[in-house]
Amino acid sequence: MGPVPESPYTDLDRPPLSEAALNHALVRPGGLWTGVTVVQRTGSTNADLAQAVVRDGAKEGQVLIAEVQEQGRGRLGRTWTAPARAAISMSMVLRPDVPAGRIGWVPLLIGLAAASGLRRLAEVDVRLKWPNDLLVGERKLAGVLAERVDDHVVVGIGLNVAQRAGELPVPTATSLAVEEAACLDRDPLVRAILREIEEIYREWVAAGGDADASGLRAACLAVSATVGNDVRVALPGDGALTGLATGIDTEGRLLVADADGKEHALSAGDVVHVRPAGQEP
C-alpha cells in the first residue's frame, strides 16, 4: 500500500508544523501573540483572518498558518502558490495604536522583521524591495501583503523555504533551499520571524508610529534593495514614473527623483528595479 496522498509525512524533507509547539514557544502573558492556529489547507490566510476580524471580532495577536494555501494573494491581485509544507504561508492580526498617516509603515516593518530573522537564522543576505518584497539578489524570496480591516491590519507573509528550483513559479523567484540557507526548518523560522516582528512592532508603537524615533526607518534603509537604485514605478491607473529612488519618508512612502530632479513621494505602485543592459534579472 502506498503512502496516503494527504499525509504530512509523505515528504520527510517537509515535515508539518506543530500548532502546540508554536503556541508554547510564542504565546505568553503580556506578549503580542495571543494564539497560533495551523490549518492543513485554506484558500487565503489573509482572507480567513479578515473574515475572523469582521465576523468573530478576532483580536490583535492572532496568527494563522496554512500548510497549503490555494489562493494566496500578492499585490495587484497576483497569485502566490507553493507545494505542501514547502513554504511559510502566515497571516497575523495587528491593531497599531498610531496616527493613521503612519500605518503605511506596517508592510515595511513586517518585511524588515522577516528579513532580520532570516539573515540571523538562515544566514542569507535578504534585502527589502519597497514596499513589500524580500529579495536575495534580484530574486524574490518572500512577499508581504497588508490589508486594512476596520481598525485592524491583517498582514500576510508568503516565504519560499523548501521549494526546489523546478518548483518555483517564475524564473525571478528563489527559495531558502535554492540559496543553500543555513536553516530550512520552518518551525524555528516561524518563531524567529514572529519574535522579530514583536520586538520591532512594540518599539514602533511605543514611539507613536514615529519611524525615526523607533529606529525603523534607519533599519529599513540599511537593508533596502530599492533606495539608491534607478526604478520604474507603475502608478495606479496607467501612469508610470522612472527615476532614482532616493529614500523613504516619514510615512513610509518611497521618494523618487525624476529626470528633472523633482522628488515624488509614492504611497503605492509596482516597482521594477531598472538594471543595466545585459544584467541578469
N, C-alpha and C positions, 0 to 999 in steps of 0.2 A: 504494500500500500504506500503510495507516495505521500508527501507532506500535505497538510491541509493548506490550501491556497492562501487563506486569510491569516494563517498563523503568524504572529510577530516573530517567530523564531525560525522562519524558513531561510533567512539570510543572517547568519551569525555575525557578519560584519556590521549589521544594522539592528542592534538589539532595541527592544521597546523601552520607552521611558517609564519610570515608576512614579505615579502620582503621589503615593505615600512618602517616598523618599524626598521628592522635591518639596512637599509641604513641610516635612520635618526639618529640612535644611533652610527653608526660606521664610516660613511664617512664624512670627514671634510677636509677643505683646509690644505694642508701640511701633512695630515695623510698618513699612509701606505695604508689603504684600500680605493680603488677608486670606488668600486661598488660590491654589493652583489646581486646575482641572485638566486632565489629559483625556482626550477622546480619540478613538481609533480612526474616525473618518468624519469629515464635515465638508460643507461647501466652502465657507469662508469663516475663519475665526473672528475677523473684524465684524462681519455681518452678524454673527451669533452674539458677540458681546454688545454690539449696538442695540440689538433687539432686547437683550437682557437688561440694559440700562433703561430703555423705554418701558418694557413690559413688567420687569421684576424689580426695578429700582436698584440694579447692581451698583455696588459702591466702589470707591477708589480702591485699587489694590488687587482686584480680581484678575487672574491670569488664565488664559485658555490656550492650550497647546493641542494641535491635531497631528496625529501620526501620518495621516493622508489628508491633504486639503485639495478638494477637487475643483474649486472655483476661486482660488486665490487671486487677489486683485493687486495690481500696481497702480501707479499714477496713470491718468489719461485713459482709464478703462482697460489697461493691458492685463493679460492673464499671467499667472505665475503657478507653475506646477512642478512636482518632483516625485520620484519614486517613493514608495512607502518607507518611512523611517530613515530616509537619506538626507533630510533637511530638518531645520527647526522652523516650524510654522507656528508662530506665537503672537497672541494679542493680549493687551492689558488695558484696564480702565484707569485713567488718571483724572483728577479734578483739581488742576492747579489754581490756587488762590493768588492769582497775579492779574495785573491790568490786561484788558483784552488785547491791547496792541502788542503784548509780548508773547502771546500764545504761539506766534509763528516760530518761536524757538523750539517748540516741542519735538518736531521730527529731527531737527539738528541735534538736540540733546540726546534723544534715543540713539541716533546714529553714532554720536560721539561715544556714548557709554558702551555700545556694542563693539565699536572699533577698539576701545580701550581694553575691554575684556578679551577680545580676540588677539590683540597684539601681545598681551601678557601671557595668556594661556596657550594659544595656538602658535605663537611666535611667528606671525605673519605680518608684513608691513601693510596694514589696512589703512586706506585713506578715505576721506569723505568727499563725495561729489554732491555739491549743493543741488537740491535741498535734502535728498533722501536716499542716496545710494552709497553703498560701501564698495570700494574698488580695491583690487590688487593689480598694480599697474593701471591699465585702462580696462580691465575686465571686471565685470560686475559679480561680486560675491554675495551681496545681500541688498535688499531694499526695505524701506520703511514707508508705511502709509498711515498718516494721522487724519482722523475724521472727527469733526465736532458733532456731539450728540447731546442735545440740551446744554447743560453747563458742564458736561464731561468731555474728555477727549479719549477716543478709542484709538490705540496705536498698535499696528501690526508690524512684525518683523518676519521676513522670509529670508533665511540664511542657508545657502548651499553648503552642506557638510560632506556627505559621503558619495556624492554623485561622481561617477567615472566620466572621463572626457566624452564618451559617446552618449551619455545620458543627459548632458547639458542641452538646454533648449535652443541656444543660439551660439555662434562662434565667439561672441563677445562676453560670454558668461564664464565663470570659473567656480571652483568649489575648494573647500579646505583640503579635500583628498588630492585634487589635481595640483594644488600648491604645496603638497607634501608637508602639511602643517604638523606641528608637534602634538596636537590633540585632535582626535576625530570622535571622541566620546561626547555625545550630545548632552548627557547629564551634567558633567562639570561645566560644559559650555553654557547651558541654560543658567546654571547657578551664577557663573561669573558675570554674564550679561545682566541678569536681574539685580545682582548686588551692585554693579557699577551704576545701573540706572537709579537705584535707590539713593546712592551716595550723591550723585551729581544732581538729581532732581530735588532732593531735600535742600541742598545748598542753594540752588537756583530759586526755589520757592521762598526760602528763608530770606533771600535778598530781594524779595518782592518782584521776582522775574527780571531783575537787573543783570544782564548777561556780563557786564563788566565787573560789577561788584562780586559776583559769584565766581568769576574766572571762566565762565562758559564760552564767551566769545574768543578769548585768547586761546583756549584749548581747541576750539573748532578750527581756528585759523592755523594752528600749529600742525594739524593733520589734514588740511584741506588739499584736495586734488584739483580744485577749481580756481581758487584765488591765485592770481599771478599768471594765469593762462588765458590765451585767446579762446573765446567761446562764441557759439551761435545759439541764441535763445529763441525758441519758438514761443511766441506770446499767445495768450488767449485770443481767439479769433484767428485771423490769417496773418497777423503781423510777425515780424522777426527782427532780432537785434543782434548785430555782430560787433564784438569789441573785446576789450581787455577786462577780465574780472579783477577788480581792484580791492574788494573787501566785502565784509558783511556788516550791515548797520546795526543799530541798537535794537531793532525789531526783528532781526534775523533775515532781512532782505538782502539779496545779492546786489552788489554795486558793480555796474558795468559801464566802462567809459567807451563811448562810440568813437568813430573815426575823427570826429571834430573835437574830441576831448570832453564832451558833455557827459556827465555821470548820471546814470539811471538807476533807481532803486527798484528791484523786481521782487514782488512777493510771490509770484507764480510764474512758471514757464518751464518748458522742457529744454534742458541744457545739453548741448553737444560740445565736447572739447574739440577745438579745431587743431588738427595735427599737421605737421609739415608733410608735404607730398612724399609718398612712399613709406611713411611710417606705419608700422603695424597698428591696427585698431586695438 
